[in-house]
Amino acid sequence: MKPLYIISHVACSRPGYFCEYLDSRNVDYVRVSIESGESLPTPDSLSGLVLLGAPISVNSDQPWIEREMALVRSCAERGIPVFGICFGGQLISKAFGGRVFPSSTIQIGWHPVAVAAQRHALFNGTRLPDRFDAFEWHEESFSLPPGAVPLFNGDEAGNQGFLYKSCLAVQFHPEVTAEIIEEWAARYEACVDKPTEGIQDYREMLLDVDTKLAAMRQMTDLLFEWLIERSRQIS
């Protein structure tokens, strides 16, 4: 089986729990750092693609963004699964005709997300809660590309996830660990030192964090499993 490729855009955006899950399922993967100048893979070299977050806009003029969108389109044409997280999800949206725009409410911390497609085959018949709390950190949101299937919605930020062809995009962060949350809160202290309706402070983000992570993972493990099963169909 060809490896999964995990694209990291900046050092602080790590795959975290996602790699723990892949290791538990004995899945081979390769990590690529855009910040370090490493090259994107070719579609023929991978069985699946994961796009992590980034503290920049998909609408910025970084030349690698266009190259990454071209890779996503090529993967979709071949049926190769792509999983985009936050910035990565926004990039998938834009790659297929969606819009990325400033959110009406900046979200940092734990926020409720509603499941919009309870019976979708992606969830493999699992009985799902109507809502769950997901960890968010974003100032922009995405629209659904034409023909996309909505999977998750948020009360404040609208679209939280969709499926388009072989591409799965989410706005929230299923990969975070308690350590990653602590690191982000320290690195971007100016973002959380003045809590608002959508922005939680450091203490609130870490309150009962292990319980919150476990509850989120009951949902997001299904997304990781979808990626693994789809990738195993790629020869």
N, C-alpha and C positions, 0 to 999 in steps of 0.2 A: 504493500500500500504506500502511495506517495504521502509525504508529510503534509500536515496543515501548516500554513504560514500565518504568523501573528505579526501584524504591522504596528509597531509602536512609533508614535510621532514625536514624543518628548519623553525624557527620562522618567519624569514623575508619573507618567501614565503607564503603569505596569499591568500585566495581565492578571496578577494576583491569584485569586481563587480559581480563575479559569484554568490556569496551569495545574493547580492542585487537582482539579477535576479530570483534566486530560491525563495526568500521571496515574490517577486511580483507575483509569480505563485503558492504560497501556497504549496511549495514542502518541505517535511520533509527531513532533512539531519543530518548526524553525522560527526563531524570532528575528525580525528585521527592524533596525533602527533608522528611521528617516532622519532624525536629528544628527546621527553619526555619519550620514551620507551613504548608507548602504543601499544597494539597488533593490528595486522591487522584483519579485519573482515573475516568471512567465506562467501563463495558465497551464502549460504542459507539465510544469514541474510540481504541481500541487494538487492535493485532493480537496482542499477547502481553504478559505481565506477569512481571517479575523482582522477587523479594523478597530483599533482602540481610539480613545478620546484624544483631544488636544485643546489647549487654551487659546485657539485662534478660530477665525471664522472660515467655513468652507468657501465663503465668497471672497476671500482674500486672493491676492495674485501670486501666491506661491506656485512655481511651475510644477512641483511634484503633485499638487492636487489634481491637475488635469490628467497626469499620468496615472494616478491612482484610480480616478474615475474610469479611464479607459480600460484598466485592468479589471475593474468590477464589471463593466459591460461585457468584456471578453469572457469572464467566468460565467456570467449569466447565459450567454449564448451557448456555452458548453454544458450547462446544467450543473456547474461546480458551485457548491454552497458558499455563500458569503454571509458573514455575521458582522454587522456594524454596531458599535456601541457609542452613543452620544455623538461626538464629531463624526465617527465612522458611520453612524446611522444617518446623519445629515448628509454625508457625502453620497451614500446610496440614493437618498431621495433626489438630490440634485442630479446625479448621474442619469436618472430616468425621467427627468422632466418635472420633478417636484421643486418647491421653493424652500429656501432657508432664510429665516427672517428673525428680527429681535423678538424675544418672548414678551408677552404682555406682563408676565410676572417672572422675575429671575427666581430660579429654584436652586437652593443649596441646602441639602439635608434630606430628611426622610419625608416623603409625601405619598399620599394614597394614589394608587393606579388601579383602574378598573379593567377587567378582562372583557374585551369586546367580541371575542370569538370563542366562546366556551367549548364548542363542539368541533373546532377545527382539527383536522387530522394531525397537524403538527403536535398537538398535545396528547396524541396516542390514547384517547379515551379516558385520560385521567380526570377524576372529579376535581374541579378547580373552585377556589373561592371566587366570589364576585369581585373582590378587591384585595389588594395586598399593599403593604408599604414598601416603596422602592427608594434606593438612595439616588439622589439627583445632584447634578452640579452643572448647570448650563444657563446661558444668557440668551441663547437662540433656540428656535424650534423649527420643525420641518412640516411641510404639507405632504399629503400622500401623493405619490406619482400616479398618473392615470393608470387604472387597472389594478392598483395595489389593494390587498386585503387588510383592513385594520385589525390589529390584534389587541392593542392596549390603548386606553385613553386616560387622560388626567383631568382633574377638576380645574386646574389652573393653567396648564400648558398645552391643553388639547391633545394632539396626537403623541402617543408614547411608544408606538411600535406598529410595524406592518410587515407583511410578506409580499414580495414582488418577484415572480419567477422563482429563482433559487436563492434570492437574497432576503435576509431577515435583518431588520433594522429596529433598534430600540433607542430611546432617548435617555433612559436611566442607566445606572451602572451596576450590572450584575456581577462584575469582576472584583468589586472592592472587598477589602478585608478591614478589620479594625485598624491595623497598622497603616494602611493606605489612607483611610479617612483622617487619622491623626496627622500624617505627613501633609496632606493637602491643606488641612486647617491651619497648620503651622506655616506652610509655604505661602499660602494666600490669606494670611491673617487679616489683611485689609478688607477682604471680601466678607468676612464673618464677624467683624468686631462691632458691627451695628445691625443687629438682627431686625428683620422686617417680617411681614406676613409670609413671604416665601423663603426667607433666609434664616436658618437656625444658627445659634451660636455653637461654639466648640463643645460646651458641656451637654447641650441638648442633643447634638449629633451622636455623642458617645454614650448617652444614657441608655442602658440595657442594650448595648450595641450587639452583643453576641446573640441575644434573643431575636433582635430585628434581622440580623444577617441570616440566621437559621430559617426564619419565616420566609424571607425573600428567596432563599435558595430552593425551597420547596417548589417554587415556580420556575426559577431561572435554570435549575438543573434540567428541566424539560427542554429548554432552548438549547443548552449545551448538547444534550443527547440528540436532538434533531440534527445539529451540525455534524456530530460524529457519525450518525447513521447515514446521512446523505453523503458524507465524504467517503464512506466505505463502498459506495456504489460507483466511485470514480476509478477507472482503471488506469 
